[in-house]
């Protein structure tokens, strides 16, 4: 009975509240309007921020994609020009600055880390594409900028294994390019053995680098190019004027059956000399029968 009684009381109270609701609204109209306005404004601000955040994120994704895909094309053009003896490595530097600006304005830590890693890679690549020799001062300064970018990327996304491993691996490459092979080996060993980086491309690259980095410590000396062979001279044939149209004289072979040849004069018992006169041979250029 008590339960039924409570239910009846609640039903009466609800009916009474509904009956007097218009009067309550009329009495509290101003307060209700103010509260409604506040709720509408709050919802509007929330949706505007949500929309802008989504729009900005999409725009930043597009911007970062354009910058990242721009680097390989630039490097390809630089390599092509380098094969023709033209140094265009400086064309990478504007992209380096654009990546730095993007990282500073990016709201996403992951996108900022990607931009910083790509900036460091571009700084290192610019040194390798230079046609002229790189001074030690320029090397230390530019590799120092690359190291700063790798460290900033590691700070922005330490919990993303792929990005963190790539940033640390890049620091190892910087140490190696500076000639600090022991420090580079320590970084590679750390990346290769860290279980948090398991399955990342940077961990596999670090393990491979440990097996090959000793090859880069050896100073490579190229042998001098052999001298070019002297150009062969064309043979020259000199023909004197006296060697042209010389007559050809053919000597008759002696008859082996006689002591004297057919043209050799002989002397008989009376002392008379007899024999056959030599037959003249026409010259080479003289027509026969003339």
Secondary structure, 3 states (H helix, E strand, C coil): CHHHHHHHHHHHHHHHHHHHHHHHHHHCHHHHHHHHHHHHHHHHHHHHHHHHHHHHHHHHHHHHHHHHHHHHHHHHHHHHHHHCCCCCHHHHHHHHHHHHHHHHHCCCHHHHHHHHHHHHHHHHHHHHCCCCCCCHHHHHHHHHHHHHHHHHHHHHCCCCHHHHHHHHHHHHHHHHHCCCHHHHHHHHHHHHHCHHHCCCHHHHHHHHHHHHHHHHHCCCCCCCCCCCCCCCCCCCCCCCHHHCCCCCCCCCCCCCCCCCCCCCCEECCCCCEECCCCCCCCCCCCCCCC
